[in-house]
């Protein structure tokens, strides 16, 4: 992989392009690492409309979809768009590997001056690495993207690292031996958090930090929150269960004290301005707006968790809050053109959904769609990187399972309130329509807890709801890990038009790998428990393949 070129003109004027500058420095490379990973690390048009909503959103049911051919193949091209997701990760990793090489070749005093840049870039890279492992399982990392440094063609064909080993590296650090026999040491998030928390930012950090504008405390929260996320993910089953539990017990108090919203609209709006043709891929509104909102309509499961009954009256002037509905519903979704809640129900056939429904009106608002102010037309949208709500709900689950001390109820209630606060803050950022006043949610939250017969299910459902359409890859990971919410999927195995007839347990490897790295990807596929059907294999931390959902058989038409 070569280093990606950052083509946005404003960005290029302000920052040296790491692929073109003759003086490569850690501060500029740090900016490049974050910028290169923005397509899937944040909310962008391309990431949303090709991969996150149509494929990952479908698998987690935080997004809706018509029951048509290629139901579980995203936009009908799961190979090409999965390939694009894969390529972007390795473009980002290439930037990071060059930064790591540059840093390692500095003298001791220069390394000290640039340590914060290196640590923050590593936190960002571990977040992207964690997502990649959660999608594919074993992937190349240690020997990947080294050709730019060595100029050795052998380095273009990287071996695949074990997913469990990569998780261990991110959590606690690890030393690997690369293909040349050299040791490669990677710090864990524990070490990164400790150094970032005590760091003094260099003078240029605020300028180069396009994520948090130089706020070191947010980078510390990001690091400890990410470690908690990864530890929880491995703590419920699999070979790292005891490791995950031990880490959660170790860091619980730090997670609670560091909990804050690490969200960004980008520090410098002169670099990234909202526009439907902004030229830099940050057209997030267009991602939710594409294809007449086909993948951003209210899903059956989302309506259930939000307590939004079919046919309920709902609008932004009088009946904003459906009786008994979740307070977030008012700013997460727009009503149908009839002023009601109209759900895209997967129990219906394609003909019922499309020909008997949407096509009659030929309007995107035949169904309830994601909110036009909070999401689609929010010029000041905050991209959630790590949130207070996630961190508190992580602790709630850990407490409920007896992994950590503390009150699961208190963590739960504070976490749900933090989620409500975040969504209303998101809505208030928009100038598209007057902000909706945030209601007092105390009674609603208390009932969520007291009425829940299964407290663990209640916690996991709220984590899923908080991630929703903002962090689809986290929603997908969580349902595979916990089995909550309880999802149903139609089985299209008997239909010859379907290649993928149920949701994937893991995403199939990229077509580029088949073309360019056949020997290594074949070896990785052969390590799967079911290599003949690549997507029917669970990631090591997940529930067994096909057990995280219920299969239902319904007529195709």
For each residue, the residues with C-beta under 8 A, 3 or more apart:
1: 87 90 91 93 94 144 145 147 148 156
2: 19 94 148
3: 18 19 32 91 94 95 98 148
4: 19 36 91 92 94 95
5: 17 19 20
6: 11 12 15 17 18 19 32 35 36
7: 12 279 280
8: 11 12 271 272 279 280
9: 12 13 279
10: 13 14 270 271 280
11: 6 8 14 15 35 271 272 280
12: 6 7 8 9 15 17
13: 9 10
14: 10 11 268 270 271
15: 6 11 12 28 31 32 35 208
16: 20 21 23 25 28
17: 5 6 12 20 21 32
18: 3 6 21 24 28 29 32 95 98
19: 2 3 4 5 6
20: 5 16 17
21: 16 17 18 24 28
22:
23: 16
24: 18 21 28 29 98 102
25: 16 28 29 102
26: 29 30 99 102 103 106 114 117 118
27: 30 31 114 117 202 204 205 208
28: 15 16 18 21 24 25 31 32 208
29: 18 24 25 26 32 33 95 98 99 102 117 121
30: 26 27 33 34 99 117 118 120 121 208 209
31: 15 27 28 34 35 208 209 210
32: 3 6 15 17 18 28 29 35 36 95 99
33: 29 30 36 37 92 95 96 99 121 124 125
34: 30 31 37 38 41 121 124 210 211
35: 6 11 15 31 32 38 210
36: 4 6 32 33 88 91 92 95
37: 33 34 40 41 88 89 92 124 125 128
38: 34 35 41 42 44 281 282
39: 42 44 46 47 88 281
40: 37 44 47 51 52 85 88 89 128 131 473
41: 34 37 38 92 124 127 128 385
42: 38 39 47 264 282 284 383 385
43: 47 48 284 287 381 383 470
44: 38 39 40 47 48 281 282 283 284 287
45: 48 49 281 282 283 284 285 286 287 290
46: 39 49 50 84 281 287
47: 39 40 42 43 44 50 51 52 85 287
48: 43 44 45 51 52 53 284 287 288 290
49: 45 46 53 54 75 286 287 290 291 295
50: 46 47 54 74 75 81 84
51: 40 47 48 54 55 56 74 81 82 84 85
52: 40 47 48 55 56 57 287 472 473
53: 48 49 56 57 58 63 287 288 295 296 469 472
54: 49 50 51 57 58 63 65 74 75 294 295
55: 51 52 58 59 72 73 74 75 78 81 82
56: 51 52 53 59 60 472 473 475 476
57: 52 53 54 60 61 62 63 64 65 295 469 472 475
58: 53 54 55 61 63 65 71 72 74 295 503
59: 55 56 72 476 479 503 504
60: 56 57 63 464 472 475 476 478 479 487
61: 57 58 64 299 300 301 302 479 485 487
62: 57 299 301 302 464 467 468 469 472 475
63: 53 54 57 58 60 295 296 299 469 472
64: 57 61 294 295 296 297 298 299 300 302 344 346 367
65: 54 57 58 71 294 295 344 346
66: 294 344 350 353 354
67: 71 346 348 349 350 353 490 556
68: 71 350 354
69: 76 495 497 498
70: 73 74 76 78 497 498 499 500
71: 58 65 67 68 490 492 498 500
72: 55 58 59 78 489 492 498 500 501 502 503 504
73: 55 70 76 77 78 498 499 500
74: 50 51 54 55 58 70 77 78 81 82
75: 49 50 54 55 81
76: 69 70 73
77: 73 74 80 81
78: 55 70 72 73 74 81 82 500 507 508
79: 82 83 508 511
80: 77 83 84 511
81: 50 51 55 74 75 77 78 84 85
82: 51 55 74 78 79 85 86 507 508 510
83: 79 80 86 87 510 511 512
84: 46 50 51 80 81 87 88
85: 40 47 51 81 82 88 89 135 507 510
86: 82 83 89 90 132 136 509 510 512 513
87: 1 83 84 90 91 510 512
88: 36 37 39 40 84 85 91 92
89: 37 40 85 86 92 93 128 129 131 132
90: 1 86 87 93 94 144 145
91: 1 3 4 36 87 88 94 95
92: 4 33 36 37 41 88 89 95 96 125 128
93: 1 89 90 96 97 125 128 129 141 144 145
94: 1 2 3 4 90 91 97 98 145 148
95: 3 4 18 29 32 33 36 91 92 98 99
96: 33 92 93 99 100 121 122 125 145
97: 93 94 100 101 144 145 146 148 149
98: 3 18 24 29 94 95 101 102 148 149
99: 26 29 30 32 33 95 96 102 103 117 118 121
100: 96 97 103 104 118
101: 97 98 104 105 149
102: 24 25 26 29 98 99 105 106
103: 26 99 100 106 111 114 117 118
104: 100 101
105: 101 102
106: 26 102 103 110 111 114
107: 110 111
108: 111 112
109: 112 113
110: 106 107 113 114
111: 103 106 107 108 114 115 118
112: 108 109 115
113: 109 110 202
114: 26 27 103 106 110 111 117 118 202
115: 111 112 118 119 195 199
116: 119 120 195 196 199 201 202 205 216
117: 26 27 29 30 99 103 114 120 121 202 205 208
118: 26 30 99 100 103 111 114 115 121 122
119: 115 116 122 123 187 192 195 196 199 219 223
120: 30 116 117 123 124 196 209 219
121: 29 30 33 34 96 99 117 118 124 125
122: 96 118 119 125 126 186 187 192
123: 119 120 126 127 189 192 196 219 222 223 226
124: 33 34 37 41 120 121 127 128 211
125: 33 37 92 93 96 121 122 128 129
126: 122 123 129 130 170 189 192 226
127: 41 123 124 130 131 222 226 385
128: 37 40 41 89 92 93 124 125 131 132
129: 89 93 125 126 132 133 141 166 170
130: 126 127 133 134 167 170 226 229 230
131: 40 89 127 128 134 135 473
132: 86 89 128 129 135 136 139
133: 129 130 136 137 139 163 166 167 539
134: 130 131 233 473 476 477 539
135: 85 131 132 473 506 507
136: 86 132 133 139 506 507 509
137: 133 163 506 524 528 537 539 540
138: 160 161 162 163 524 527
139: 132 133 136 144 160 161 163 166
140: 143 144 158 159 160 161 517 520
141: 93 129 144 158 161 166
142: 158 159 161 176 178 184
143: 140 146 155 158 159 178 179
144: 1 90 93 97 139 140 141 158
145: 1 90 93 94 96 97 148 158
146: 97 143 149 150 152 155 158 178
147: 1 150 151 152 153 155 156
148: 1 2 3 94 97 98 145 151
149: 97 98 101 146 155
150: 146 147 155
151: 147 148
152: 146 147 155
153: 147 156
154: 157 179
155: 143 146 147 149 150 152 158 179
156: 1 147 153 516 517
157: 154 516 517 519 520
158: 140 141 142 143 144 145 146 155 179 517 520
159: 140 142 143 179 520 523
160: 138 139 140 520 521 523 524 527
161: 138 139 140 141 142 165 166 176
162: 138 165 166
163: 133 137 138 139 166 167 539 540
164: 167 168 238 239 240 540
165: 161 162 168 169 174 176
166: 129 133 139 141 161 162 163 169 170
167: 130 133 163 164 170 171 230 233 234 240 541
168: 164 165 171 172 174 240 243
169: 165 166 172 173 174 176 186 188
170: 126 129 130 166 167 188 189 226 227 230
171: 167 168 188 189 190 227 230 231 234 243 244 247
172: 168 169 188 190 243 247
173: 169 185 186 187 188 190 191
174: 165 168 169 185 186 188
175: 183 184 185 186
176: 142 161 165 169 183 184 186
177: 181 182 183 184
178: 142 143 146 181 182 183 184
179: 143 154 155 158 159
180:
181: 177 178
182: 177 178
183: 175 176 177 178
184: 142 175 176 177 178
185: 173 174 175
186: 122 169 173 174 175 176
187: 119 122 173 191 192
188: 169 170 171 172 173 174 191 192 227
189: 123 126 170 171 192 193 223 224 226 227 230
190: 171 172 173 193 194 227 247 251
191: 173 187 188 194 195
192: 119 122 123 126 187 188 189 195 196 223
193: 189 190 196 197 220 223 224 227 254
194: 190 191 197 198
195: 115 116 119 191 192 198 199
196: 116 119 120 123 192 193 199 216 219 220 223
197: 193 194 216 220
198: 194 195
199: 115 116 119 195 196 216
200:
201: 116 205 206 214 216
202: 27 113 114 116 117 205
203:
204: 27 207 208
205: 27 116 117 201 202 208 209 214 216
206: 201 209 213 214 267
207: 204 214
208: 15 27 28 30 31 117 204 205
209: 30 31 120 205 206 212 213 214 215 267
210: 31 34 35 213 266 267 268 271
211: 34 124 218 264 266 267 385
212: 209 215 218 219 262 264 267
213: 206 209 210 264 267 268
214: 201 205 206 207 209 267
215: 209 212 218 219
216: 116 196 197 199 201 205 219 220
217: 220 221 260
218: 211 212 215 221 222 260 262
219: 119 120 123 196 212 215 216 222 223 262
220: 193 196 197 216 217 223 224 258
221: 217 218 224 225 258 259 260 262 386 391
222: 123 127 218 219 225 226 262 385 386
223: 119 123 189 192 193 196 219 220 226 227
224: 189 193 220 221 227 228 251 254 255 258
225: 221 222 228 229 255 258 259 262 386 390 391 394
226: 123 126 127 130 170 189 222 223 229 230 386
227: 170 171 188 189 190 193 223 224 230 231 247 251
228: 224 225 231 232 247 248 251 255 391 394 395
229: 130 225 226 232 233 386 390 394 474
230: 130 167 170 171 189 226 227 233 234 244
231: 171 227 228 234 235 243 244 245 247 248 251
232: 228 229 235 236 244 248 394 397 398
233: 134 167 229 230 244 477 481 541
234: 167 171 230 231 238 240 241 243 244 540 541
235: 231 232 240 241 244 245 248 398 401 403
236: 232 241 244 401 481 482 541
237: 241 481 541 542 543
238: 164 234 241 540 541 542
239: 164 540
240: 164 167 168 234 235 243 244 540 541
241: 234 235 236 237 238 244 245
242: 245 246
243: 168 171 172 231 234 240 246 247
244: 171 230 231 232 233 234 235 236 240 241 247 248
245: 231 235 241 242 248 249 403
246: 242 243 249 250
247: 171 172 190 227 228 231 243 244 250 251
248: 228 231 232 235 244 245 251 252 394 398 403 404
249: 245 246 252 403 404
250: 246 247
251: 190 224 227 228 231 247 248 254 255
252: 248 249 255 256 395 398 404 405 406
253: 256 257
254: 193 224 251 257 258
255: 224 225 228 251 252 258 259 391 394 395
256: 252 253 259 391 392 395 406 411
257: 253 254
258: 220 221 224 225 254 255 391
259: 221 225 255 256 388 391 392 418
260: 217 218 221 388
261: 382 384 387 388 418 422 425
262: 212 218 219 221 222 225 384 385 386 387
263: 382 383 384 385 387 422
264: 42 211 212 213 267 382 383 385
265: 269 380 381 382 383 429
266: 210 211 269 271 272 282 383
267: 206 209 210 211 212 213 214 264
268: 14 210 213 271 272
269: 265 266 272 273
270: 10 14 273
271: 8 10 11 14 210 266 268
272: 8 11 266 268 269 278 280 282
273: 269 270 278
274: 278 282 283 284 285 378 379 380 381
275: 278 279 283
276: 283 285 286
277: 283
278: 272 273 274 275 281 282 283
279: 7 8 9 275
280: 7 8 10 11 272
281: 38 39 44 45 46 278
282: 38 42 44 45 266 272 274 278
283: 44 45 274 275 276 277 278 286 287
284: 42 43 44 45 48 274 287 288 375 381 383
285: 45 274 276 288 289 375 376 377 378 381
286: 45 49 276 283 289 290
287: 43 44 45 46 47 48 49 52 53 283 284 290
288: 48 53 284 285 293 296 370 375 376 469
289: 285 286 293 296 376
290: 45 48 49 286 287 293 294 295
291: 49 294 295
292: 363 364
293: 288 289 290 296 297 364 365 367 369 370
294: 54 64 65 66 290 291 297
295: 49 53 54 57 58 63 64 65 290 291
296: 53 63 64 288 289 293 369 370 375 469
297: 64 293 294 344 367 368 369 370
298: 64 302 303 308 333 341 342 343 344 367 368 369 370
299: 61 62 63 64 302 303 343 344 346
300: 61 64 303 304 343 344 345 346 347
301: 61 62 304 305 485 487
302: 61 62 64 298 299 305 306 465 468
303: 298 299 300 306 308 309 310 341 343 368
304: 300 301 307 485
305: 301 302 326 461 464 465 485
306: 302 303 325 326 328 329 332 333 465
307: 304 322 324 325 326 329
308: 298 303 312 314 322 325 326 329 333 341 343 368
309: 303 312 322 341
310: 303 341 342 343 345
311: 340 341 342
312: 308 309 322 323 325 340 341
313: 319 322 335 339 340
314: 308 319 320 322 329 330 333 335 339 340 341 368
315: 318 319 320 335 339
316: 320 330 334 433 436
317: 320
318: 315
319: 313 314 315 322 339
320: 314 315 316 317 330 436
321: 325 327 329 330 439
322: 307 308 309 312 313 314 319 325 329 341
323: 312
324: 307
325: 306 307 308 312 321 322 329 330
326: 305 306 307 308 329 444 465
327: 321 330 420 438 439 441 444
328: 306 331 332 419 420 423 424 465
329: 306 307 308 314 321 322 325 326 332 333
330: 314 316 320 321 325 327 436
331: 328 371 373 374 423 424 426 427 436
332: 306 328 329 370 371 374 423 468
333: 298 306 308 314 329 368 369 370 371
334: 316 365 368 369 370 371 372
335: 313 314 315 338 339 340 341 342 365 368
336: 339 340 341 342 365 366 367 368
337: 361 363 365 366
338: 335 342
339: 313 314 315 319 335 336
340: 311 312 313 314 335 336 368
341: 298 303 308 309 310 311 312 314 322 335 336 368
342: 298 310 311 335 336 338 366 367 368
343: 298 299 300 303 308 310 367 368
344: 64 65 66 297 298 299 300 353 367
345: 300 310 348 353
346: 64 65 67 299 300 488 489 490
347: 300 552 554
348: 67 345 352 353
349: 67 352 353 554 555 556 557
350: 66 67 68 353 354 355 556 557
351: 354 355 356 557
352: 348 349 355 356 357
353: 66 67 344 345 348 349 350 356 357 358
354: 66 68 350 351 357 358 359
355: 350 351 352 359
356: 351 352 353 359 360
357: 352 353 354 360 361 366 367
358: 353 354 361 362 363 366 367
359: 354 355 356 362
360: 356 357 366
361: 337 357 358 366
362: 358 359
363: 292 337 358 366
364: 292 293 367 369
365: 293 334 335 336 337 369
366: 336 337 342 357 358 360 361 363
367: 64 293 297 298 336 342 343 344 357 358 364
368: 297 298 303 308 314 333 334 335 336 340 341 342 343
369: 293 296 297 298 333 334 364 365 372
370: 288 293 296 297 298 332 333 334 374 375 376 469
371: 331 332 333 334 374 375 376 427
372: 334 369 375 376 377 432 433
373: 331 376 377 378 427 430 432 433
374: 331 332 370 371 378 423 426 427 430
375: 284 285 288 296 370 371 372 378 381 469
376: 285 288 289 370 371 372 373
377: 285 372 373 430 432
378: 274 285 373 374 375 381 426 427 429 430 432
379: 274 430 431 432
380: 265 274 429 430 431
381: 43 265 274 284 285 375 378 426 429 430
382: 261 263 264 265 425 426 429
383: 42 43 263 264 265 266 284
384: 261 262 263 387 422 470 471
385: 41 42 127 211 222 262 263 264
386: 221 222 225 226 229 262 390 391
387: 261 262 263 384 390 391 418 419 422 466
388: 259 260 261 391 392 415 418 421 422
389: 392 393 415 416 418 419 421 422 466
390: 225 229 386 387 393 394 415 463 466 467 474
391: 221 225 228 255 256 258 259 386 387 388 394 395 415
392: 256 259 388 389 395 396 411 412 414 415 418
393: 389 390 396 397 411 412 415 416 419 459 462 463 466
394: 225 228 229 232 248 255 390 391 397 398 463
395: 228 252 255 256 391 392 398 399 404 406 411 415
396: 392 393 399 400 408 411 412 415 459
397: 232 393 394 400 401 408 456 459 460 463
398: 232 235 248 252 394 395 401 403 404
399: 395 396 402 403 404 405 406 407 408 411
400: 396 397 408 412 455 456 459
401: 235 236 397 398 456
402: 399
403: 235 245 248 249 398 399
404: 248 249 252 395 398 399
405: 252 399
406: 252 256 395 399 410 411
407: 399 410 411
408: 396 397 399 400 411 412 455 459
409: 412 413 449 455
410: 406 407 413 414
411: 256 392 393 395 396 399 406 407 408 414 415
412: 392 393 396 400 408 409 415 416 448 449 455 458 459 462
413: 409 410 416 417 445 446 449
414: 392 410 411 417 418
415: 388 389 390 391 392 393 395 396 411 412 418 419 462 466
416: 389 393 412 413 419 420 441 445 448 462
417: 413 414 420 421 441 445
418: 259 261 387 388 389 392 414 415 421 422
419: 328 387 389 393 415 416 422 423 462 465 466
420: 327 328 416 417 423 424 438 441
421: 388 389 417 418 424 425 438
422: 261 263 384 387 388 389 418 419 425 426 466
423: 328 331 332 374 419 420 426 427
424: 328 331 420 421 427 428 435 436 438
425: 261 382 421 422 428 429
426: 331 374 378 381 382 422 423 429 430
427: 331 371 373 374 378 423 424 430 435 436
428: 424 425 435
429: 265 378 380 381 382 425 426
430: 373 374 377 378 379 380 381 426 427 433 435
431: 379 380
432: 372 373 377 378 379
433: 316 372 373 430
434:
435: 424 427 428 430
436: 316 320 330 331 424 427
437:
438: 327 420 421 424 441
439: 321 327
440: 443
441: 327 416 417 420 438 444 445
442: 445 446
443: 440 446 447
444: 326 327 441 447 448
445: 413 416 417 441 442 448 449
446: 413 442 443 449 450
447: 443 444 450 451
448: 412 416 444 445 451 452 458 462
449: 409 412 413 445 446 452 455 458
450: 446 447
451: 447 448
452: 448 449 455 457 458
453:
454: 457 458
455: 400 408 409 412 449 452 458 459
456: 397 400 401 459 460 484
457: 452 454 460 461 484 485 486
458: 412 448 449 452 454 455 461 462
459: 393 396 397 400 408 412 455 456 462 463
460: 397 456 457 463 464 478 482 484 485
461: 305 457 458 464 465 484 485
462: 393 412 415 416 419 448 458 459 465 466
463: 390 393 394 397 459 460 466 467 478
464: 60 62 305 460 461 467 468 475 478 479 484 485
465: 302 305 306 326 328 419 461 462 468
466: 387 389 390 393 415 419 422 462 463
467: 62 390 463 464 470 471 472 474 475 478
468: 62 302 332 464 465 471 475
469: 53 57 62 63 288 296 370 375 472
470: 43 384 467
471: 384 467 468 474 475
472: 52 53 56 57 60 62 63 467 469 475 476
473: 40 52 56 131 134 135 476 477
474: 229 390 467 471 477 478
475: 56 57 60 62 464 467 468 471 472 478 479
476: 56 59 60 134 472 473 479 480
477: 134 233 473 474 480 481 542
478: 60 460 463 464 467 474 475 481 482 484
479: 59 60 61 464 475 476 482 483 484 485 487 548 549
480: 476 477 505 538 539 542 543 548
481: 233 236 237 477 478 541 542 543 548
482: 236 460 478 479 543 548
483: 479 486 543 547 548 549
484: 456 457 460 461 464 478 479
485: 61 301 304 305 457 460 461 464 479
486: 457 483 549 550
487: 60 61 301 479 548 549 550
488: 346 549 550 551 552
489: 72 346 502 503 549 550 551 552
490: 67 71 346 551 552 553 554
491: 494 501 502 551 552 553
492: 71 72 495 497 498 501 502 556
493: 498 501 502
494: 491
495: 69 492 498 501 556
496:
497: 69 70 492
498: 69 70 71 72 73 492 493 495 501
499: 70 73
500: 70 71 72 73 78 503 504 535
501: 72 491 492 493 495 498
502: 72 489 491 492 493 546 551
503: 58 59 72 489 500 549
504: 59 72 500 507 508 535 536
505: 480 535 536 537 538 539 542 545 546
506: 135 136 137 534 535 537 538 539
507: 78 82 85 135 136 504 535
508: 78 79 82 504 534 535
509: 86 136 513 514 521 524 525 534
510: 82 83 85 86 87 513 514
511: 79 80 83 514 515
512: 83 86 87 515 516 517
513: 86 509 510 516 517 518 520 521
514: 509 510 511 517 518 521
515: 511 512 518
516: 156 157 512 513
517: 140 156 157 158 512 513 514 520 521
518: 513 514 515 521 522
519: 157 522 523
520: 140 157 158 159 160 513 517 523 524
521: 160 509 513 514 517 518 524 525
522: 518 519 525 526
523: 159 160 519 520 526 527
524: 137 138 160 509 520 521 527 528
525: 509 521 522 528 531 534
526: 522 523 531
527: 138 160 523 524 531
528: 137 524 525 531 534 537
529: 537 545
530: 533 534 536 537 545
531: 525 526 527 528 534
532:
533: 530 536 537
534: 506 508 509 525 528 530 531 537
535: 500 504 505 506 507 508
536: 504 505 530 533 545 546
537: 137 505 506 528 529 530 533 534 545
538: 480 505 506 542 543 544 545
539: 133 134 137 163 480 505 506 542
540: 137 163 164 234 238 239 240
541: 167 233 234 236 237 238 240 481
542: 237 238 477 480 481 505 538 539 548
543: 237 480 481 482 483 538 547 548
544: 538 547
545: 505 529 530 536 537 538
546: 502 505 536 549 551
547: 483 543 544
548: 479 480 481 482 483 487 542 543
549: 479 483 486 487 488 489 503 546
550: 486 487 488 489
551: 488 489 490 491 502 546
552: 347 488 489 490 491
553: 490 491
554: 347 349 490
555: 349
556: 67 349 350 492 495
557: 349 350 351
